[in-house]
Amino acid sequence: MRAVTWHGRHDVRVDSVPDPEIVNPRDCIIKITSTAICGSDLHLYDGYIPGMRAGDILGHENMGEVIEVGAKSTLKKGQRVVIPFTISCGSCFFCSKQQFSACDNSNPAETADPSEIAYGHSMGGAFGYAHLTGGYAGGQAEYLRVPYSDVGPIVIPDGLEDDKVLFLSDILPTGWQAAVNCDIEPGDTVAVWGCGPVGLFAIQSAFVLGAHRVIAIDHFPRRLQLAKSMGAEILNYEEVDVRDALNEMTGGIGPDACIDAVGMESHGMSVDNIADTIKAHTYLGTDRPHALRQVILACRKGGRVSIPGVYGGMADKFPIGALMEKGLTVKSGQTHVQKFGRKLLEMIGEGKLDTTFLISHRSSLEDAPDMYRHWHDEQNDYTKIVLKPDMAKGDIKTTKELADVDA
């Protein structure tokens, strides 16, 4: 089969690789109909996440048609399914508490040790995201093996096209969990750093969960416009001092809850971020947590901080004093997709949540190397890229072109 593979920093290729096979009775094999490039894939593209090996298949936002099932799979051939990016057994201590992304059985022993050394305990398994999370092949490919297929996959009813449900694999439940972790109360003001896919879904989710105001912070005009179209007030951090602006907008109190949807590669020319960037490029550090520092300093006393943004290593100049003295509550972590997926599917079907607004480009697998480069370098114009294995190479469609065809 053809698959998108990682070969080093800024080196993504499309290779011919062996087709996946059933290796466990709980497995299934799906034929990929849609897969997406995630913002966190850019951390792999930039070489910041350890544990990648040349030839690893990328992609953790996947859906498709079931074509083969193991003896203990609960799926049937022909079903359309969305695959959660986290791989979860469904029965361990953590899965029983619905903390599915912390599954204790999905990361094999031979790959669990490095993350246990780095983080204190081993990470759960995930598709297409380094050998720290099990080394599982991703779904930016023609076919995908799905372990624990009796637990994870979300069966999609007829009448809901791929574009409406694909993001149940990751970014929609990630944005939802980010807002849930804010413990939103009536009248709350929620500030969201980063208007990428997760940030935009966090904005949408915060309003659904009852936020009175949402303030969105970014510097890409198109992303800010998307946030504004959803009802958020917007701040361009290149034009204002974010902390001063937030204080003014909240009467000097600060937002009740703050979401860091940026993660380890913060942009900006602040002194701390320049120092972090130098350290990262000279291997003296890993993460650039400028946005998280700003979140902690801006959040009101007694407020809540939610961190869906990906961090991978160590950070210095961390305002631990502000975190403690202000009495902030912090919730973070990879998403428990299996906990929220079916509820969110119902909300999509009822028209309460929209996902299609985010997609800017659709292309073939063969165009993936160019799409990674565009996604990395042109984030104002490329808000979300969906790869379709059945599309021909070079047949790249923008949302505007598709809308013109439909009209």
N, C-alpha and C positions, 0 to 999 in steps of 0.2 A: 504494500500500500504506500501511498504518498503521505508524508508527515512533515510538520514544521519542527526543525531541530536546532538546538543550541550548540554553538561551537566556540563560544568565547564572547568577550565583551564586544557588543555591537556587531556580532557575527551570527545571524540567523539564516538558516538555509532550508530548502525543501528537498528531502532525500527519499529514496525508496528504502523502506524498512520492512521487516517481517510482519505479517498480519498477526494480530493478537489471537490467543487461544484460551479456551476455558482451562483453568488450572485448579479450580476449587469448585465443589458442587454449588456454592452460593453465588458463583460468578454469572454474569451475562456478557454478551458482546452486542454493542450497538453500532449501527451504521450512522455516522455523524451527518446530521442535516444542517446544523448551525453550530458554530463555535465562535467565541469572541476573544479579542486581545484585551486583557485587563490592565489597569494602571499598575498593579503590582507586578505584572510581567515585565514592566520597564525596569524594576529593580534587578531582575535577572539579566535583562538586556544590558544594563549598565554595569553588571558584574559585582553588585553589592551583596548579594545573597550567597553565602558559602554552600558548598556541597553539590554544585552543578558539574556534570561531566559531559565532554564532547559527545554529541549524538543524542542527548536526552530530548525526548519529545515534549514540547511545550503545550500549554493550554489547560485551564481549569474551569472554563465557562462553556459547558458542553450540553448538547441534547441530540437526540436522534431516535432511530427506530430499532427496536429489539430484533435481532436476527438469529440469536442463538442463546440458549439458557442452560445453566447447570441444573443438576437434579434437584437441588434445594432452593433454587430461585423461585420467587413468587410471581415473576413476570411471565408474560406470554409473548411469543413471536408476533411481530406486527404492531405492538404497542408503541406509542410515542412517549418518550420519557425525557425529563430534565434531570441531569445528574448533579447533586450537590458537590461542591469542590472539595469539601472535607469528606474523608472516608471513615466510616464509623461502624463498629460491629453491632451496636444496638443493645448489648447486654452487659458490658463491663460496668464498673463502679460509676464512671463518669457518664456513660450513655444512659444509665438508669436514672441519673439526675438531670437528664436532658442537656448535659454539657457535651454535646456530640463532638465538637471540634477537639476536645481533650481526650478522645478515645484512647484507651490503653492497649488495644489489641491491633490497631490498624497500621502501626509503624513497626516493621519487622525488627527483631533484635539486632541484626547486623547493621541497621541504619539508625537505630534509636539512640545508640551510645553517644554520638557527637552532640545531639541536641540536649541530652541529659547533662553532659559536661558543661555545655554553654548556658543552659537555662535552669538547671537544678532538677528538672524532670524531663522525660522525653516528650517530644511533640506528637500529636496525632498525625495520621496519614493524610495526604492531599495529592490531588492529581497534578502532574506536570510542574512540580515546584520543589526541585532539588532533592538530594538524597537525605537531607535533614528530615524530610517528611515522608520517607519511605522509598523514594526513587521511582514512584509510579509513573508510567507513561501518561502523557496528557492527551487531550482530545483535539488538538489542532492537527487533525489527521482524518483519514477516511473511515477508520474504525477505532473503537475503544473497548478495552476490557474493563468491566465494572465489578470490583469486589463487593461483597456484602450487598448484592443486588436485591435482597429481600428486605433491606433496611432503608437505603438511601433514595433511590430514584423516585421522582414524582411523576405519576402517570398523568398525561395531558389529555383532556377530553377533546373530541372532535369539535371543530369550529373555532379553536384558538390557534392562530398561526404562530410559527416559531418566534417571530419578532416580539410578540406580546408576552411570551413566557420564558424565553432563553435566559433572562437575567435572574430568574429564580435560582439559578445555579450558584450565584455568588452576590453580585453587587446590590440587588434589590433587598434580600434579607440582611446583607451587611449594613446597608443604610437604615433599614428598619431596626435592627438590633442596636445600632448607634443611637437612634432616637429613644428606643425603649430604655437603654441604659442611662438616659438623662432623667428618668423618673419624672416626667413632665407633669406639672400641676397647672390647674386653671390660672390663666393670667401670666404664665411664664414667658420670658424672652429667652430664646435659644440662639446662640451664635455658632455659625458653622465655618470653620477654616477649610478652604478648598472646595471649589465647585466642579470638581471632576465627577465621574459617574457616582461614586459612593456619596460624595457630598450632596449632589443634587437629589439622590434618593433619600438621604437623611433629611433634607429640607422638606421634601414631599411627605415623608413619614412623620416628621415633627408636627406639621400642620394636621395631619390625620389624627394624631394622638392628642391634639388639643392645645398645642402651643398658641399663644396669643400673637407673638411676633417672632419672626425668624430673621436674623441678620446674616447675610452671606458675604464671605471675604475671599477675594481672589484678585488676579490682575489680568486675566484673559477676558476681553470684552464680550465674546460670544458666550462664554460660560456664565459671566455675570448677568447677561441678558436672559439666559435660560432660567437662572435663579429668580430674577425679577419677574419673569412671566409666571412663575409659580407662586408669587405673592411675597417673596422675600424682599427685605430692604438690603441694599448692596453697598459694599465698601471696596474700593480699589486700593489695595495696600501700597501701590506706587504713588498714590495721590494724597493719602491721608495718613496720619499717625493712628494706627488701629486702636490702641488702648485709649487715647484721648477721645477718638470718635465714639467708641463704645460707652465710655463714661458719660459723654454728653448725651448720647441717645437713651441712656438709662437713668438719667438724673443723678449721676455720680455713684450709683450702686454697683453697676456691672451686670452682665447677663446672668440669669439664674442657672443656666446650663451652657456648657461649651463643648463642641465636638471638634476633635482634631481629625479631619479627613485628609490630611496631607501625608503624614508619615515621615519616613527617614530621609527624604530628598527635598527638604524645603528649599524654595527659591528665595531670592532677595539679596540685597547688598548691605545688610546690616553687619555690624562688626562681628557679632557672634557667629553668624552664618558663614561669613568669609573665612573665619578661623576654622570652623567645622569642615568647610569644603577643602581647605588646604590639608587638614589632617586626613580626610578621607582619601585624597589623591596621593598622599605620601605614606599611606598605610599606618598612620599614627592614630587613627580612629575609624569609626564606621558610620554611625548615624548622624544626620544633621537635624536636630530637634528644635529648630528655631520656632516653628509654629507651635509646638507643644509648650515651649517656654512662654510664648505669648498667651496661649490659652490659660495657663496657670495664673499668670499675673493679671489677666483681664477678668477672670471669673469672679463673681461676687463672693464675699465671705459666706461660708456655709453652702456654697453652690456645688454643682455636680459637673464632673469632667468625664467625657466619653471619648475613648481612643480607638476608632476603627482603623486608623492609618497604620500601615505596616512598619514595624521597627524590627531590626535584625540583630543588633549587637549592643555596644556600649555607648553612652553619651556622657559628656561632662558639662560643666556649667549649668547643672540642673537645679532649678529653684526649689529645692526640697524645703527650705525654710518657709517660703510662701505657701507651699502645699500644706504644710503642717499648721502654721500659724493661722491660716485662713479657714482651716477646718473643712477642706474640700474632700468630697467623695469621688473616687476614681474607679471607673469600670472600663475594662479593655478586653482584648482577646479576639482570636479568630471566631468566625460566625458559626453559631449552632443552626446551620441551614435546615436540618431535619426538624428542628423545633418549630420553625416559622413557615416552612415552605408551603404546606397545604393550606394554611390560613391565608397566606398571601395570594395563592392561586385563586382561591375563592374571591378575594377582593378584586383581582384582575378581571375575573369573569363578571363580576357585578359592576365593573366600571369605576370602582373606587380608587384604583391605582392605575397610572399609565406608565408604560416603560418605553414605548416606541419613539417618543420625542427625542430620546438621547442619541439614537443611531444617526450617524452622519455619513457612513460609508459601508458598502457591502462589496466584497471581492472574493476571488477564488483563493484556495490554499496556495496556489502557485505564486500569487502576488504577495504572500505574507511578508517576505523580507522587506519589500518596499513599504508595506503597510506599517511594519514596526518602525521603520525610519520616519515615516510621516507622523505616526503617533508620538514618537519621541520628540521630533523637532517642530511640529506644527500643531500644538495642542489647542490653539484657538479655533482652528478649522476642523480638526479631527476630534470630535467629542466621544465617539464610540465606533469601533470597527467590528463588523460581523463578517466572518469568513464562511463561505458556502462551498463545500467540496464539489457540488455539481455545477458551479459556475466556471466558465471558460477563462483561461488566463488573459488578463488585460481587460476583461469585461467588468470594470469597476463602476459601481452605481452609487451616486450620492442620493441622499434623501430628497433633495430638490428634483433630481431627474426622475426618480420613481413617482413623486407626487405629480409631475407634469404628465407622465405616462397614464397614471390613474385618471387624471382630469380629462 
